[in-house]
Amino acid sequence: MGSSDLRLPVVQFDACNPQLILSVNMNQENSAAQGVHVAGNFQALAGYGSDWNPSATPLHDPDGDGTYEVRISLPTQGLFQYKYINGNSWQGAEQVPAACGVEDGNGGHNRTIEATSELTTAPTYCFSSCESCSGTGIPTTYDTYWWNDAVFYEIFVRSFYDSNGDGKGDFRGMIEKLDYLNDGDPETTTDLGISGIWLMPMMASPSYHGYDVTDYYATEPDYGTMADFEAFLEAAHARGIRVIIDFVMNHSSSQHPWFSQSAGSTDNPYRDWYIWSENNPGFGGPWGQEVWHPRNGAYYYGLFWGGMPDLNWSNPDLQEEMWDITRFWLEKGVDGYRLDAIKYLDEDGTQLEDTPETFALLQEFNQVYKSANPDAFTVGEIWSNTASVAPYVRNNRLDAAFEFDLSYAIINGVRTGNPTAIRNQLNVINRSYAPLQYATFLTNHDQNRILEEFGGNMQQMRQAAALYLSMPGIPFLYYGEEIGMLGTKPDEDIRRPMQWTPGEQAGFTSGTPWRALNSNYPQFNVQTMERDANSLLNHYKKLIHIRNQQATLRRGYLLQAETTAPALLSYARVYEEEMALVVSNLGSSALTSPGLALEASSLPAGTYPLTELYSGQAMGSLTVNEQGGFSQWTAEGSLPAGETWIVLLSHRPQQVVRPTGLSPELDPLGLQLYPNPSTGLVQLQLRNSPAANSELRVYDLAGKLLQRIPFSGHSLSFSTSAWASGTYILSIRSGSTQSTRRLVVH
């Protein structure tokens, strides 16, 4: 007992009290430093003081398997309500789904358990889930969304392609280059194969980078008009490409009219839209920077610098205006947002990041954007370790966030030839996020280019790409990464113009580029690399296509495999009745007949043919036991240093891998179009079940809508005899489903 007091629970005379065992699996969460607790209406009876105390009843994980448990002695049987707490305060309470809970009177739900026997053991649930998670702790049924099928491409508009010769990229330039990214036709093999675009800031701004907005309702004039932007959206959507845009919610430009009015008078209605102090509060920012800036006899708060004053999210008028802006762009047709510096959104005194106020705001933001478009996607920049990032994608806040720790682990693992850090980080990720709901990348617009990180080592570059494009998560690649663009700080030099050709100005502009080109553009450019079957560009094309073709690589959960060599990294992706084994040699010498073992999975037992997806070669067969694992598989052949196998276990016939294009899984209507090319009558067939009413939309290559033809049933005949010769994009929409094809008319 020591010196502490303890109230013992009431006991029955000459009998044992009923026992209740509660347990929760936290393998999909990042367990708080304060531990895991349970609160409920049993606590007073069981001797824990008052009911619904989030810090009084701790659970423990003695064997370290991620399942936390508590054994509770009760003086009486009964029906009890409870919920689990990640930490020791209500901020960490799980969100119990309505499907397995009862209303708690506060808009949420509680779990229930009927303790009617001497020993009652509640099911082991996953935190915030109805899913029973006993055993391995890996749920085999989990939610996936359209973004889990996507590969995103990050574009700095100013540097992508200049259509008018002023030296700056623009919306029309992006339209001209969409076919490079995805031409909308799954039958072609020449595009990169991405299906999502993230546009860096494209709202009006006085700076080259755009992260200091002066008008949240306008496009950047250097990039074109609102009509140009809308044409770009239409052209992208016609090709099946989703578009998300950078949304700078933390701060505006000091040249924004809001700030000018706020700074002009203490009585101005906009004064409280920013954060002011009569005196300098004296504290600095997270990296020691000055955050209080003088203006007109007072000080305003600006985390990054004086030209970007922070918005005051405690002001309800400011909040409502930002919610209106959120709806505005979604109504324009954007598919979601990348959220800049979101961890700094709402300060709490000297606590500048990760505040309860920020988490509460993001829950409200989630309601706003999901109400405007239930399919909208948000991904947050929280440049922190995984433990700090994970809360942003819980409790209906953001859909995903960038996994910085994984990018560091991949780079360091590939660079040093040691897979330990990658293995460890994949385990952390498995415990921290809902399955698949995080964004993977190598480097972005704020970091040195990835080829610089590898010191120009092309083999390491290829291996890193093979890893992150075969891992779970939502992959993002930074423009030019696929052709090996160079660049180190300052920021302008990691955002140089895209290298399209070996010719004048790298084919980026007919004028003078806004920033000088990289010196390696004569060799590292799209045109040159497209002609080399073994180029980095064609490597990226093949990897992206493999991911597009294989649902296992897009939607499968991850299991670590045991390996026979220290330099060997291997993991399994499992989805429905298929498994992909990724085997990567990070060492400096070839590995002959590398061996793997897997303890268990959800894969049905049986003998599976093996296909190496990158080469298309058969690799024999593998027998999976009743636990869904295998004790030892020794691969035939040698895995060269720096190379990666992606080995599929499947009874489904495999097609030869093409460089690009979409799989039939991403063509849900089963669209057939013939003849193509056409000189007259065209037959359109939908092999899969269409909705009652469908519509054919015809676009030109600039994304201009030319014709709409409604129809019903599985087929449509239409004439192209009056169409001008050229190439058209056909988009067929049936209910909420869409397929696209390219049609050539002679």
SVG drawing of the C-alpha trace seen along z (x, -y; Angstrom):
<svg xmlns="http://www.w3.org/2000/svg" viewBox="-33 -54 62 80">
<polyline fill="none" stroke="black" stroke-width="0.4" points="0.0,0.0 2.8,-2.4 1.5,-5.8 -1.4,-6.0 -5.0,-5.6 -7.1,-3.0 -10.9,-2.4 -11.5,1.3 -14.6,2.3 -17.6,3.7 -17.5,7.5 -20.3,10.1 -20.1,11.9 -18.9,15.5 -18.8,15.2 -16.7,13.9 -17.6,10.7 -18.4,10.8 -15.3,10.1 -15.3,8.0 -12.4,7.9 -12.2,5.0 -9.6,4.8 -8.8,2.6 -6.4,3.0 -4.3,-0.1 -2.2,1.2 -3.8,-1.3 -3.2,-4.1 -0.3,-5.9 -0.7,-5.2 -0.4,-8.4 2.4,-8.8 -0.2,-9.1 -1.4,-5.5 -4.7,-4.0 -7.7,-4.3 -11.4,-3.3 -14.3,-5.4 -17.8,-4.3 -20.7,-4.0 -19.2,-1.0 -16.3,-3.0 -18.0,-4.1 -19.2,-0.6 -15.8,0.9 -14.0,-1.5 -12.5,-4.0 -14.2,-7.0 -16.7,-8.7 -18.2,-7.4 -16.9,-8.6 -13.5,-9.6 -11.1,-9.4 -7.9,-9.0 -9.0,-6.6 -9.0,-3.2 -5.8,-2.4 -5.4,0.5 -2.1,2.3 -0.2,4.1 2.2,6.4 3.3,8.4 3.7,5.4 1.3,6.8 -0.7,3.6 -3.7,4.9 -4.5,3.1 -6.5,4.9 -8.0,4.3 -9.8,6.8 -12.5,5.1 -14.3,6.5 -17.9,5.5 -20.2,5.9 -23.2,6.7 -24.1,7.8 -25.5,5.3 -25.6,3.6 -22.8,1.1 -21.7,-1.6 -18.1,-2.6 -15.5,-4.0 -11.8,-3.9 -9.5,-6.8 -6.1,-7.3 -4.4,-9.3 -6.1,-10.5 -8.4,-13.2 -11.6,-13.4 -9.6,-14.9 -8.3,-11.4 -11.7,-9.6 -12.5,-7.2 -15.3,-8.0 -17.5,-5.0 -19.4,-4.3 -23.2,-4.3 -23.3,-0.8 -21.9,0.7 -22.8,-2.0 -25.7,-3.7 -26.2,-7.5 -24.2,-9.1 -26.4,-12.2 -23.7,-14.5 -23.9,-13.7 -21.6,-10.7 -21.9,-7.0 -20.8,-4.6 -20.0,-0.9 -22.2,1.4 -21.4,4.7 -23.8,7.0 -21.9,8.5 -24.2,11.3 -21.8,14.1 -18.9,14.7 -16.5,13.7 -17.5,11.6 -15.0,10.9 -15.8,8.1 -14.7,8.4 -11.3,6.9 -12.2,3.9 -10.0,1.7 -10.0,-1.8 -12.8,-4.0 -14.1,-0.9 -16.7,1.8 -14.1,4.1 -13.0,7.0 -9.2,6.9 -8.1,9.8 -5.0,11.8 -2.7,9.9 -4.5,6.6 -4.7,6.0 -8.3,5.5 -9.0,7.1 -12.1,5.0 -11.5,1.3 -12.6,-1.7 -10.9,-2.8 -11.7,-5.8 -11.0,-7.1 -7.7,-8.6 -6.4,-5.2 -6.5,-4.3 -4.6,-7.5 -1.0,-8.5 -0.7,-12.3 1.6,-14.6 2.7,-17.9 2.9,-20.8 4.4,-24.2 2.4,-26.0 5.0,-28.7 7.5,-26.1 5.5,-23.5 4.9,-24.8 4.6,-28.3 1.9,-28.6 2.4,-32.3 6.1,-33.0 6.3,-35.2 8.7,-32.8 6.1,-31.7 4.1,-28.5 0.3,-28.9 -3.0,-27.0 -3.1,-26.8 0.4,-25.3 -0.8,-22.6 -3.7,-21.8 -1.2,-21.3 0.8,-18.9 -2.0,-16.8 -1.5,-14.0 2.0,-13.5 0.5,-12.9 -2.6,-10.9 -4.2,-11.0 -7.5,-9.5 -7.2,-6.4 -6.4,-3.1 -5.4,-1.6 -2.4,-3.9 1.1,-3.3 2.8,-6.7 1.5,-8.7 2.9,-8.7 -0.3,-7.2 -1.0,-9.5 -4.6,-10.1 -4.4,-13.0 -2.8,-16.5 -1.8,-18.7 -1.4,-22.3 0.8,-24.4 -0.7,-27.9 -2.7,-29.3 -4.6,-32.1 -3.7,-35.7 -0.4,-36.6 2.5,-39.1 5.2,-36.5 6.6,-33.9 5.6,-31.0 2.0,-32.1 1.9,-31.1 1.0,-34.7 -2.5,-35.1 -4.1,-38.5 -7.4,-37.3 -8.7,-33.9 -11.4,-34.1 -9.1,-34.9 -6.5,-33.0 -2.9,-34.2 -2.9,-36.6 0.5,-35.2 -1.2,-31.8 -4.3,-33.0 -7.9,-33.9 -10.6,-32.0 -11.9,-30.8 -8.5,-29.4 -8.4,-27.6 -11.9,-26.2 -10.8,-25.0 -7.9,-23.2 -10.2,-21.5 -12.5,-20.4 -9.7,-19.0 -8.2,-17.2 -11.5,-15.7 -12.2,-14.6 -9.1,-12.5 -10.1,-11.0 -7.6,-13.2 -8.7,-14.6 -7.3,-18.0 -6.6,-19.3 -5.2,-22.8 -3.1,-24.3 -5.2,-26.0 -3.2,-28.4 -5.4,-28.7 -2.9,-29.7 -1.9,-33.1 -2.5,-35.6 -0.3,-38.2 0.4,-41.5 -0.9,-43.0 -4.3,-41.4 -7.1,-44.0 -8.1,-42.3 -4.7,-43.0 -4.5,-46.6 -7.8,-47.4 -6.8,-45.4 -3.6,-47.4 -5.2,-50.7 -7.3,-51.2 -8.0,-49.5 -11.7,-50.1 -11.8,-48.5 -14.1,-45.4 -11.1,-43.5 -8.8,-44.3 -9.6,-41.0 -9.1,-39.0 -5.4,-39.0 -3.6,-38.7 -2.4,-42.0 -0.7,-43.0 -0.1,-46.5 3.4,-45.3 5.8,-42.7 5.0,-39.5 8.6,-38.5 8.4,-34.8 9.8,-33.4 8.8,-30.7 9.5,-27.0 12.9,-27.4 13.9,-30.5 12.5,-33.1 10.9,-36.4 7.1,-36.1 5.9,-39.5 6.3,-42.3 5.8,-46.1 3.1,-48.0 1.5,-51.4 2.5,-51.3 1.4,-47.7 2.7,-44.2 1.1,-41.5 1.8,-37.8 3.3,-36.2 4.9,-32.8 6.9,-32.6 7.7,-36.3 6.2,-39.8 4.9,-39.5 2.6,-36.6 0.5,-37.6 -1.3,-34.7 -5.1,-34.8 -7.0,-34.8 -9.1,-31.7 -10.7,-32.5 -12.7,-35.2 -16.1,-33.7 -16.4,-36.1 -13.0,-35.0 -14.0,-31.4 -17.2,-31.8 -15.3,-33.6 -12.8,-30.8 -15.6,-28.2 -17.2,-30.2 -13.8,-30.1 -13.7,-26.3 -17.1,-25.9 -16.3,-28.3 -13.5,-26.3 -15.3,-23.0 -18.2,-24.4 -15.7,-25.4 -14.9,-21.7 -11.7,-21.1 -11.6,-17.7 -10.0,-18.7 -7.2,-20.5 -3.6,-20.2 -3.4,-22.2 -0.3,-24.2 1.3,-24.5 -1.9,-23.3 -0.5,-22.4 0.0,-26.1 -3.7,-27.0 -4.9,-28.3 -2.5,-29.2 -3.1,-28.8 -0.9,-31.4 2.7,-30.3 1.7,-26.9 1.9,-27.5 1.3,-24.1 -0.9,-21.0 -3.4,-22.8 -6.8,-21.5 -8.3,-24.6 -6.7,-23.5 -8.1,-20.0 -11.5,-21.4 -11.3,-23.7 -10.3,-20.8 -13.3,-18.8 -15.5,-21.7 -13.6,-22.1 -14.3,-18.4 -18.0,-19.0 -17.8,-22.0 -16.0,-20.4 -17.7,-17.0 -21.1,-18.8 -20.1,-20.7 -18.7,-17.5 -18.8,-14.2 -16.0,-12.9 -13.7,-15.8 -10.2,-14.9 -7.8,-16.7 -4.2,-16.0 -2.3,-18.0 1.3,-19.2 2.2,-18.5 6.0,-18.6 6.6,-16.5 7.2,-13.0 4.5,-10.4 3.3,-10.6 2.5,-14.3 1.0,-13.8 -1.4,-10.9 -3.9,-12.9 -4.6,-15.1 -6.2,-12.1 -8.3,-10.9 -11.8,-11.9 -13.0,-13.3 -10.4,-15.9 -8.3,-15.4 -8.5,-12.5 -4.7,-12.0 -1.4,-13.7 2.1,-13.5 4.4,-10.9 7.7,-12.7 9.3,-10.1 8.8,-7.4 10.4,-9.6 13.4,-10.0 13.6,-6.3 13.4,-5.4 16.1,-7.9 18.5,-6.9 17.8,-3.1 18.5,-3.2 21.5,-5.5 23.1,-3.3 22.0,0.1 20.4,0.8 16.6,1.6 16.2,1.4 14.9,-2.1 12.4,-1.4 11.1,1.7 10.8,-0.2 8.9,-3.1 6.5,-0.8 5.7,0.8 5.1,-2.6 2.8,-3.6 0.8,-0.4 0.1,-1.4 -0.5,-5.0 -3.0,-5.4 -6.2,-3.9 -5.0,-1.5 -3.7,-3.3 -4.8,-6.8 -1.5,-8.7 0.5,-10.2 3.9,-8.9 6.6,-10.8 10.3,-11.1 10.9,-14.9 8.7,-17.9 8.9,-21.6 10.5,-22.6 13.3,-20.0 16.4,-19.4 15.6,-17.4 15.7,-13.6 18.4,-13.0 20.6,-15.5 19.9,-13.5 21.3,-10.4 24.3,-12.3 23.3,-11.6 23.1,-7.8 20.5,-6.7 20.3,-3.1 19.3,-4.5 16.8,-6.8 15.2,-3.9 15.1,-1.7 13.5,-4.5 10.8,-4.9 10.1,-1.2 9.7,-1.2 7.4,-4.1 5.3,-3.2 4.7,0.3 4.0,-0.6 0.6,-1.4 -0.5,-5.0 -1.3,-7.6 1.8,-8.3 2.8,-11.9 5.6,-12.6 7.1,-16.1 7.2,-17.3 10.5,-16.5 11.3,-13.8 10.6,-11.2 13.3,-12.6 15.9,-13.3 15.8,-17.1 18.4,-18.6 18.1,-21.3 19.2,-22.4 18.2,-25.3 17.3,-28.2 13.7,-27.3 13.7,-28.9 16.4,-26.4 14.3,-23.4 11.4,-24.8 13.1,-25.4 11.3,-25.0 10.4,-21.5 12.7,-20.0 10.8,-18.9 13.4,-18.7 17.1,-19.0 16.5,-22.1 16.4,-25.8 15.1,-26.6 14.4,-22.9 11.2,-23.3 9.6,-25.1 9.1,-28.5 9.8,-30.4 10.8,-33.4 13.1,-33.9 12.3,-31.5 11.5,-33.1 14.3,-31.1 17.4,-29.7 17.2,-26.0 19.1,-23.2 22.4,-22.4 21.5,-18.7 18.5,-19.4 20.2,-18.4 20.4,-14.8 17.6,-14.7 14.5,-15.7 11.2,-14.1 11.9,-13.8 15.3,-12.1 14.1,-9.7 11.0,-8.7 13.2,-7.3 15.3,-5.2 13.4,-2.1 15.7,-1.9 15.4,-5.5 14.3,-6.7 11.1,-8.1 10.1,-4.8 10.9,-3.2 8.4,-5.5 5.8,-4.8 6.1,-1.1 5.9,-1.3 2.8,-3.6 1.1,-1.4 1.8,1.7 0.2,-0.1 -2.8,-1.1 -3.2,2.4 -3.0,4.2 -5.6,3.5 -3.4,5.3 -0.8,2.5 -3.4,-0.2 -5.7,1.3 -3.8,4.1 -2.8,3.9 0.9,4.4 2.7,7.3 6.4,7.5 8.1,10.6 11.1,12.3 14.2,12.4 17.4,14.4 19.8,11.5 20.4,8.3 20.3,6.1 17.0,7.6 13.8,5.6 10.5,7.5 6.9,6.8 3.6,8.3 0.5,6.4 -2.7,8.4 -6.1,7.6 -9.0,10.1 -7.5,13.3 -4.2,11.9 -0.8,11.0 2.1,9.0 5.5,9.7 7.9,6.8 11.5,7.9 14.3,5.3 18.0,5.7 19.5,2.6 22.9,4.2 26.0,3.7 26.1,7.2 23.6,9.6 21.7,12.0 21.3,15.6 18.1,17.4 16.9,15.0 14.5,16.6 11.4,15.2 8.9,16.3 5.5,14.9 3.8,16.0 0.2,15.3 -2.2,13.3 -5.8,13.4 -4.8,15.0 -6.7,18.3 -4.6,21.5 -3.5,23.0 -0.8,23.1 -0.4,19.9 1.5,19.2 4.0,16.4 4.5,13.6 7.2,10.9 5.2,7.9 8.0,5.6 9.5,8.1 6.4,10.2 8.3,13.4 6.9,16.5 8.7,17.4 7.2,20.8 4.7,21.3 4.3,20.9 2.1,22.9 0.3,20.8 -0.7,22.6 -3.9,22.5 -2.7,19.4 -2.2,17.6 1.6,17.7 4.6,19.7 7.6,21.0 10.2,20.6 10.1,19.5 13.4,19.5 13.3,17.5 14.9,19.0 17.6,16.8 19.6,13.8 18.4,10.4 20.9,7.8 22.1,5.0 19.7,2.1 16.9,4.1 13.4,4.8 11.0,7.6 7.2,7.2 5.9,10.8 2.2,11.4 0.5,14.5 -2.7,14.8 -4.9,17.2 -6.1,14.3 -4.5,14.4 -1.9,11.6 -1.4,9.4 2.1,8.3 2.9,5.0 2.6,2.0 4.4,-1.2 1.2,-3.2 -2.5,-3.2 -5.4,-2.2 -6.4,1.4 -9.9,2.7 -10.5,2.2 -10.2,-1.5 -12.6,-1.3 -15.7,-0.3 -18.1,-0.6 -16.2,1.8 -16.3,-0.7 -15.7,0.5 -15.5,-1.9 -15.3,-0.8 -14.2,-1.5 -11.4,-3.7 -10.1,-5.6 -13.5,-6.4 -14.7,-7.9 -18.4,-7.8 -20.7,-5.7 -19.3,-4.7 -20.6,-2.0 -20.3,-2.5 -20.8,0.5 -20.8,0.7 -20.0,4.3 -20.7,3.7 -24.1,2.8 -24.8,-0.9 -27.2,-3.1 -30.6,-3.8 -29.5,-7.0 -26.1,-7.7 -24.5,-10.5 -21.7,-10.8 -19.7,-14.0 -17.3,-14.9 -14.3,-17.2 -11.5,-18.5 -7.9,-18.1 -8.1,-21.5 -10.9,-20.3 -13.7,-22.3 -17.0,-20.5 -18.3,-20.1 -21.4,-17.8 -23.5,-16.0 -25.5,-12.9 -27.9,-11.3 -28.7,-7.6 -29.9,-4.5 -28.9,-0.9 -25.7,0.8 -25.1,-0.7 -25.1,-3.9 -24.5,-4.6 -23.5,-8.1 -22.1,-9.6 -18.8,-11.5 -19.2,-12.4 -19.7,-16.1 -16.8,-16.2 -13.5,-17.8 -10.6,-15.5 -8.6,-15.2 -8.5,-13.6 -11.4,-13.8 -11.8,-12.7 -15.0,-10.9 -16.3,-10.8 -19.2,-8.4 -20.9,-9.1 -23.4,-6.6 -24.7,-7.5 -21.6,-8.2 -19.3,-6.1 -17.2,-7.5 -15.0,-6.0 -13.0,-7.8 -11.6,-7.0 -9.7,-8.8 -11.4,-8.7 -9.5,-9.6 -11.6,-10.9 -10.4,-11.0"/>
</svg>
